[in-house]
Amino acid sequence: MQASNFFAFVPDISSAKGAADSIIRLLDLTPVIDAESTDGKSVLGETVKGHIQLENVHFSYPTRPRTQVLRGLSLTIEPGTYVALVGSSGCGKSTV
């Protein structure tokens, strides 16, 4: 009886092992973009006016290279103005 109860959980145990393996692989990944890199231009010590301009921006996440989140986004934000980015989940608001 106990063996029968145990074997009823074998499919769940197998699924849990597969999920755990996927999580471990994900945690072991090294991102392509180094968030702590000091390379690139710094604006510290410069006068920043707040004029933001994006021209023809394209972006897709490394985990989904075939799915473009941003496709030719062009946007100009003048100093002293407010802009709200709205849209459905996953449409690129945070990426912008």
C-alpha contacts under 8 A as a table, 3 or more apart, distances in Angstrom:
res1	aa1	res2	aa2	distance
1	M	4	S	5.13
1	M	5	N	6.38
2	Q	5	N	5.06
2	Q	6	F	6.20
3	A	6	F	5.03
3	A	7	F	6.16
4	S	7	F	5.26
4	S	8	A	6.38
5	N	8	A	5.31
5	N	9	F	7.23
6	F	9	F	5.63
6	F	10	V	7.08
7	F	10	V	5.16
8	A	11	P	7.31
9	F	12	D	5.29
9	F	13	I	6.17
10	V	13	I	5.03
10	V	14	S	6.13
11	P	14	S	5.09
11	P	15	S	6.24
12	D	15	S	5.06
12	D	16	A	6.09
13	I	16	A	5.05
13	I	17	K	6.17
14	S	17	K	5.15
14	S	18	G	6.32
15	S	18	G	5.12
15	S	19	A	6.20
16	A	19	A	5.06
16	A	20	A	6.06
17	K	20	A	5.07
17	K	21	D	6.14
18	G	21	D	5.12
18	G	22	S	6.31
19	A	22	S	5.11
19	A	23	I	6.28
20	A	23	I	5.09
20	A	24	I	6.17
21	D	24	I	5.16
21	D	25	R	6.21
22	S	25	R	5.17
22	S	26	L	6.19
23	I	26	L	5.04
23	I	27	L	6.16
24	I	27	L	5.12
24	I	28	D	6.18
25	R	28	D	5.14
25	R	29	L	6.46
26	L	29	L	5.38
31	P	34	D	6.60
32	V	62	P	7.59
34	D	37	S	5.43
43	V	46	E	5.36
43	V	47	T	7.84
43	V	48	V	7.42
49	K	79	P	6.50
50	G	78	E	7.02
50	G	79	P	4.85
50	G	80	G	7.57
51	H	76	T	7.59
51	H	77	I	5.90
51	H	78	E	4.99
51	H	79	P	5.09
52	I	75	L	7.87
52	I	76	T	5.76
52	I	77	I	5.05
52	I	78	E	6.66
52	I	79	P	7.91
53	Q	74	S	7.47
53	Q	75	L	5.68
53	Q	76	T	4.38
53	Q	77	I	6.29
54	L	57	V	6.53
54	L	73	L	7.01
54	L	74	S	5.05
54	L	75	L	5.03
54	L	76	T	6.36
55	E	72	G	7.41
55	E	73	L	6.44
55	E	74	S	4.37
55	E	75	L	6.60
56	N	71	R	7.47
56	N	72	G	4.03
56	N	73	L	4.93
56	N	74	S	5.11
57	V	70	L	6.57
57	V	71	R	6.51
57	V	72	G	4.87
57	V	73	L	4.83
57	V	74	S	6.56
58	H	68	Q	7.05
58	H	69	V	7.50
58	H	70	L	4.84
58	H	71	R	4.77
58	H	72	G	5.39
58	H	73	L	6.77
59	F	68	Q	5.70
59	F	69	V	5.68
59	F	70	L	4.94
59	F	71	R	6.91
60	S	64	R	6.56
60	S	65	P	5.46
60	S	66	R	7.19
60	S	67	T	5.93
60	S	68	Q	4.45
60	S	69	V	5.31
60	S	70	L	6.94
61	Y	64	R	5.23
61	Y	65	P	5.76
61	Y	67	T	7.66
61	Y	68	Q	7.65
61	Y	69	V	7.64
62	P	65	P	5.32
64	R	67	T	5.58
65	P	68	Q	7.13
68	Q	71	R	6.29
69	V	90	G	7.57
69	V	91	C	6.04
69	V	92	G	5.57
70	L	73	L	6.17
70	L	91	C	7.78
70	L	92	G	6.39
77	I	81	T	6.86
77	I	82	Y	7.94
77	I	83	V	7.40
78	E	81	T	5.83
85	L	93	K	5.88
86	V	93	K	6.85
87	G	91	C	6.32
87	G	93	K	7.24
88	S	91	C	5.78
89	S	92	G	7.98
90	G	93	K	7.57
92	G	95	T	4.96
92	G	96	V	6.18
93	K	96	V	5.39
